[in-house]
Amino acid sequence: MKSEEYMKRVFDLVHQHHEWFRNSIPLIASENVTSPAVRELLICDFQHRYAEGWPGERVYAGCKYIDQVELLAMELARELFEAEHANVQPISGVTANLATYTALTDPGDTMMCLSIAMGGHISMGKKKFGGTAGAVHGLEIEYFPFDETRMNIDVEAAEEKIKQVKPKLVTFGGSVFLFPHPVKELAPIAKDVGAHVMYDAAHVAGLIAGKHFQDPLREGAEVMTCSTHKTLPGPQHGMILCTKELADRINRAVFPGVVSNHHLHAVAALVVTLAEMMKFGKEYASQIIKNAKALGKALYDQGINVLCADLGFTQSHILLADITKYGDGGTIEQKLENANIILNRNLLPWDPRQGRNYKHPGGIRIGTSEVTRLGMKEREMKTIAEFIVRVVVDGEPEERIAQEVAEFRKEYQKICYCFESPIEAYEYISLSSSQ
Ligand SMILES: Cc1ncc(COP(=O)(O)O)c(C=O)c1O
């Protein structure tokens, strides 16, 4: 292709993506949509600049405004999460985790966390699976015993295992995270055996900021790592909150440990996200959870085996459903995508024992952060459940559902829980007259 053709092709594809999302129901639990103000800052000149090091002590010139912005982000993060220290430099949740492993452990030490099938994340994974903790930092991994009926860490068995294994780091949190983890119960046991306690809030940071989930830093976690773009509806970035005792170690592990420059436009955009959460976060987090519970019930009532019905399905933004009655998670994910309903397949805790793998697992994971941001409430969750049921249970033609989904979406194009703007959620912002 000629260079003009590449130009045309890439803009065409991105425009098509925007149009598709404008007409779809976005239910991926790890995603969200940012406010127009956040998007504006993501394309500011900060994205061209370097600012290695600490504000006021940069390795580069040209940072006098960048420094002030980073200090604003740190101040807001400390205030919102009531943390003694905030580092806003990690460029993603994985980077935040790797920095924390680096600060608190040596290669060869043992970390206890959830396995991936039980909701852990690849950044906590063993070396043999290529996970960050094992393959990059050289940690040995021991799994928390897990109660599959309650979809949570088995407190008594975990207490025993911590005493027996004596890990150097105990990590709570995960990617499938229906209920608060027993930090309060297990952090003292971990500390008794000399372990540090960290909490990976990549998924639930927005719920924590909105005061509608557990409060790990008050419950015994010394470090909380975050992605800033899941329930916290900000730029793709990371952040670490910790006690003042660990601040220097964390800072050094981040820079020069795992970042050189740290995506300054994302830091500016993070300031807006945190300010939005200060003002709208409580209401937003509360509605995300109400929506997740309502969607869980509506799906369950129509025959989808959403896990943990007896526990109200979830206390977070996530639902997990066993979909094996209707096919495997991979096939169902594809059918729903054809119907403009975008969610992802997911391993169930018992899948590995039953011979299923991550490509064709037994489950689907559903998240309500983004649809909530689009202004949807419990009533709309019933409609979404009906669309899903018509595809998965009734096997209606996916193209027909896709058209109905697009019609349904027409009313929900503005972003809620942020400062007013005329820009729509998936509007393409054009800067060059030719595109
Ligand atoms: C529990 C958990 N930790 C870390 C991450 C990694 O976050 P990022 O994609 O920002 O690197 C994720 C991503 O989904 C996650 O679920």
The ligand as an SDF file (V2000), in Angstrom:
LIG
                    3D

 16 16  0  0  0  0  0  0  0  0999 V2000
   -5.9810   -7.7070   39.1830 C   0  0  0  0  0  0  0  0  0  0  0  0
   -5.2780   -7.0270   38.0680 C   0  0  0  0  0  0  0  0  0  0  0  0
   -4.0530   -6.5470   38.2880 N   0  0  0  0  0  0  0  0  0  0  0  0
   -3.3560   -5.9240   37.3240 C   0  0  0  0  0  0  0  0  0  0  0  0
   -3.9100   -5.7570   36.0820 C   0  0  0  0  0  0  0  0  0  0  0  0
   -3.0800   -5.1200   35.0290 C   0  0  0  0  0  0  0  0  0  0  0  0
   -3.4760   -3.8780   34.7490 O   0  0  0  0  0  0  0  0  0  0  0  0
   -2.9300   -3.1110   33.4510 P   0  0  0  0  0  0  0  0  0  0  0  0
   -3.6830   -3.6690   32.3080 O   0  0  0  0  0  0  0  0  0  0  0  0
   -3.2550   -1.6950   33.8040 O   0  0  0  0  0  0  0  0  0  0  0  0
   -1.4580   -3.3690   33.3720 O   0  0  0  0  0  0  0  0  0  0  0  0
   -5.1790   -6.2320   35.7950 C   0  0  0  0  0  0  0  0  0  0  0  0
   -5.7360   -6.0500   34.4440 C   0  0  0  0  0  0  0  0  0  0  0  0
   -6.7800   -6.4090   34.0860 O   0  0  0  0  0  0  0  0  0  0  0  0
   -5.8800   -6.8960   36.8230 C   0  0  0  0  0  0  0  0  0  0  0  0
   -7.0810   -7.4020   36.5930 O   0  0  0  0  0  0  0  0  0  0  0  0
  1  2  1  0
  2  3  1  0
  2 15  2  0
  3  4  2  0
  4  5  1  0
  5  6  1  0
  5 12  2  0
  6  7  1  0
  7  8  1  0
  8  9  2  0
  8 10  1  0
  8 11  1  0
 12 13  1  0
 12 15  1  0
 13 14  2  0
 15 16  1  0
M  END
$$$$
